[in-house]
Amino acid sequence: MYNYLVVGSGLYGAIFAHEAKKHGKSVLVIDKRPNIAGNVYTEKIEGINVHKYGAHIFHTNNKKVWNYITQFAEFNRFTNSPVANYKGELFSLPFNMYTFNKMWGVVTPEEALAKIEQQRKELTNEPRNLEEQAISLVGRDIYEKLIKGYTEKQWGRDCKDLPAFIIKRLPVRLTFDNNYFNALYQGIPIGGYTKMVANLLDGIEVRLNTDYLKHKDELDKLAEKVVYTGPIDAYFGYKLGALEYRSVRFENEVLDKPNFQGNAAVNYTDRETPWTRIIEHKWFEFGKDEDGNDLPKTIISREYSSEWKPGDEPYYPVNDAKNGLLFSEYKKLADAESKVIFGGRLGEYKYYDMDQVIAAVLDCAGRELD
């Protein structure tokens, strides 16, 4: 009998398994996919590490997390500086002096600030929805060109129908700084995330193509405790109703050219373009293979945002009041399961960045194993 059955080999599951093994515990990791690494899975195609479930750019200000994860991979110095394409006009993100110069021709921070202040004045009431919140923060021009279409595609709803809190704050920089995350530590694991997760799971038994919920009774008998990183509502058979998620669909294309868009991420911010962004994977590793050679081909992924339905991959929890209430009911059920630990983005129905997942699982493992 194992001490722990870990359901899911993404970051949360892999780190918990690693820590448990380090503490002398026996661990079995299962995953319903044919591969390890969950949504951070990277697959090598044409010498390029392709982020199969969307771009994952590691960034953190947490030194403990950085020191921990860099034991399992060396990271490059990739800095996320996305570009916005609005009907063929290109803008720098996040909003900074390059953006304001392109938008209005302003040259100094004072001029940029004056322009934003002037445009914000159109809103006199307390923002009642996302559109009003955005205008109150950055004015109408930036809202119309760089926020409205992208956000509506992402959420599948009109900005007037989205709650204001989704964009409590927008980064506005009155400097020529387009480092999106502004994090002390940032980069991509050299050789891809799958290799990093394989290092975490080194020496641990892993069974792939194994659906926990389909074989729950027999699998539960294999271990004293379960660490479950799947959707919390699915665990309980959706008996209180289904939580809502946004999903993402990817269209991948191998192109017989060395350069498609000259940047890892280009957001398409008009409503008419059906995809939200295009990722060109090779630029996460500066267009070179592991030996430093230029890669002759390139691979792009167009991302389409969609409402989640059963059978789709759930990506982003819809953290509004209605879903929050439903999750709190599931949380009560989860807390009553003494032999199950619920963790990760799906298990906790929480929008987590990778560094937050790592901090959360180290905290959980510390309480559980020490």
N, C-alpha and C positions, 0 to 999 in steps of 0.2 A: 504493500500500500504506500502511495506517495503522501508526503506531507501536504503538498500543494498541487492542485490542478489549476493551471493558468489558461484562461480562455481568451485567446487573441495574442498574436505575436508582434503587435505594434510596440511603440515606445513604452507605454505603461506596462504591458505584459512582459516584455523582454527585460526591462530593468528590474521589475519585481522578481522575476525568475532568477536573474543574475544574483541579486542580493540574497535571495533565499538559499541558493546553492552555496554562496560565500559563507553563509551562517550554518552550513552543514546539513541543510534540509534537502529532502528528495523532491524533485519537481518534474511534472510533465506539462509541457506546453502544447496546446492544440490550436489549430486555426482552420476555419472552413475554406479559406482560399488555398490555391495550390502553391503559395509562396509565403515566406516570412515577411515581416516588417510593416504589415498593415498599410496605412495610407502613406507612409514615408517610403514605400517600396520604389526602388529605382531598378530599371532594366537596361542592360547595355545593348544598344542597337547602333550599328555602324560606328562603333568606338565611342558613342555618346551615352552618358548616363541619363536615361529618360525618366523624369519624375512621373510615374504612371498615374498617380492620383492627384495631380496638380502640383504646382511649384511649392517646394518646401525650402525656405531660406532660414537657416538657424540664426537667431539673434537673441542676446540676453545682456542684462546688466548684472546678473547674479553670478558672482565669481565662483561660488560653491558649485553651481550647476555646470558652469563652463569647465571647471577643473575636473568634474566628474565625467562629463561626456567625452572630453578630449583624451581620456584613457583608451577609448575604443576606436578613435579615428583621428587622423590629422586633418585639420580644417584648412581650406584655402582662405584667401582674403576677399572673397566676393562681397561686394557692397550693392545692396538693392537700390537702384535708381530708375524707377519705371518711367515710361513715356506715355503720355495720353495722346490719342489720335482722335480729334473731333472733325469728322468730315474732311480728312486730309490735312488739317492743321495740327502741328505737333506741339505739345506743351510738356514742360518738365514737372514731375511730381516728386514729393509732395509740394503743395503750393509754396513757391519761394520766389526770389527776385527774378530768376529766369522766366518763371511763369508770368509774373506781373509785367515784365518787359514785353513779352510776346503778346500778352492780352491787351495792354494799354499803351505800350511804348514808353512807360515810365522808366526812369533811370536810377532814381534815389529811393531809399527806404521811405523817406517822408512823403514822396509823391505817391508811392504804392499805398501807404497807410491812408493818405487823404482820399484816394480813390475808393478804397474799401469802406472807410467811414461814411463817405458820401452815399454809397450804394446801400449801406445797411440801414440808412434812415428811412427807407421806404416802409420798413416794418415798425409799426408803433406799438402793436399789442404783444403780449407774451406769446411766443411761438406755440401754435396748436398742433403742428404736424412737422414732418421732416423738411418739407419745402420751406416753410417759414423759419424753421431752425437754421437751415443752411444759409438762407438770405441774411438772417440776423448775424451770422458769423462771418460770411465772406462776400456778401452782396450778390446781386442778380447775375452779372456776367459770368462769374466763375461757377455759380450754381447751374446756369443754363448750359454751359459748354462742358463742364468737367464733372458735375455731380449728378444732375437729373437723369440723363439717359442710362448711365452706368448703374445707378442705384435701382432704377425701375427694372432693369434687366435682371439685376442680382436678386431682387426680392419678388419679382413678378407682380408688383403692385405699383400704383401711381404714388408719387412722392407725397401727394396731399392725403393719401390714405395710410401712410406709414407714421408710426409714432416719432415724436421729436427726439426721444432719448437715444435713438439709434446712432445719431451723430452729435452726441453731447458736446464734443469739441472737434474741431478740424485743425490739423497742423498748419499754421500759417507762419512762414519764416521770412523775416525781412532781411535775409542773408542769401548769398548764392550757394546754398547748401541743399543738394538733392539726394542726400543719404536718407533713404526712406525711414529706416528704423531708428536711427540716431542711437544705436546701442554700442556699448563698449566692446562687446565681443560679437562678431558676426562672420558668417562664412558657410561653406558647403563642405561636407566630408569628402576628402579626396578619395576617388574610387566609388563614391555613391553611398547612399544611406543603407542599402541592403547589406553591404559589406560591414558597415558599422553595427547593424543589428545582429548579423552573424557572429561578430566578435562578442557581443553581449551574451549570446546564447551558446557560446562555445562550451561543449561538454554537457549540454542539457538535452534531454530527450524531447524531440519535437515531432508531432504528428500533424501533417497537413491534410487538406481535403476532409476535415473532420468537423461536422456540424454539431456543436454542443447541444443546441436546443432540440435537435432531432433525436439525439441519443442521451438525453440528460440523465435518465435514471441509471443507466449502466456506467456512464462516465463519472457520475457523482460517487459511485461506490469505490472508485479507484483512489480517492484522496480524502484526507481528513478535512481539508478546507479548499474552497474554490475562490480564485481571483477572477472576477468576471468583467470583461471590458467591452462587452457588446451593448446594444441598446437596452436600457433599463425596462422599457415598456414591453419589449419582446420577451424578456426574461419571465415576466409575469403574464405572458400570453395575451397582452393588450387588454387585460380584463377591466381596466378603468377607462379604456379608450386609447387611441394612438397619439403619441406626442408628434408634433410637426417638425420636419427638418427641411432644409433646402438641400438639393442634390446638384451635382455638376456632371455634365456629360462632356467627354473629350473627343475631338476628331484629330487624329494624329496623321501626319504626312511626312514622308521622307522625301527631301528635295535634292536633286542632283546639282546643287550649287553650294558654295561655301558660306553664304551669308544671305539671310532672308530679310531681317529687319534691324540688324546691328545692335540689338539689345535683348536681354533675357525676357523682359516683360513689356508688352505694349497694350495698354488699356484702350478699348474702343468705347468712347464716352457718348456717342450719339445713339439715339433709340433705334435708328433704322438698321444699323449693323447688328445681325442677330447674336453674334458672340460677344462675350464681355471682354475677353482679352486673348492675345496670342502669346504663347510662351515659346521661345526658341532655346531649347535645352542646352545647346553647346556653350552658350555664353555664361552659364553658371560656372563653367570651368575654363573660361577664357578662350573657348574655341579650340582647345588642344586636347590631345589624348594624354594618358598618364606618362608617356615618354617625352612630352613636350612638343609633339609633332602637330602641325596644323591639320585639321580634319577636312577632307574634301567635300563631304556632304553635310546637310543640316536637317534637323527634325523639328517640326513645329507642332504645337497642339493648340487648336482652337477650343476655348472653353465656353460652354453654354450652361447657364444657370437654369434650374428647373425645380418645380415643386416635387418633394419626395413622395414616392408611392411604393407600396410593398414590392420588393424585388430590386429596387434601386439601392445604390450605396447612400446611406445617410451621411451628410457632411457637416452641415451647420445647424445646430439647434436654433429654433425660432424662439428666442428668449423674450416673448411678450407676456403680458399678465395672465392670459388664458392658459398658456403652456406652463408658465411658472407654477400656477395653482395645481395643475394636473401632476407636474413633476413632484411637488411637495407631498401629494398623496402616494405616489409611487415610492418616494423616499421613506415614508413611514413603513411601507411593506418591506423595503430593502433593509431598514434598520432592525427589523424583527428577524431577519435571516442571520442567525448567529454564526453560521459556518460559511458565509459568503461575503467577500469584499467586493464592492462595486467601485470601479475606477475608470478614469479616462474620460474623454470627450463624450462618449455615448453612455457609459455607465453612470456618469454624473450629470448628463444632459447640460453640458457647460461648454462654452466656447473657450478652448484652451490653445494658447500658442505652445510650441514644442518645449520651450524652457519651463513653462508653467506645468506641463505634464510631468517633466522630469522632477521638478521641485515637489509636486504633489505625491508622486510615487515614492520618492526617497523619504518623505515625511511619513507616509503610510508604512513603508517597509521598516522604518526606524521604530515606529510604535509596535508593529506586529512582531518583529523578529528579535529585538534587543531585550 
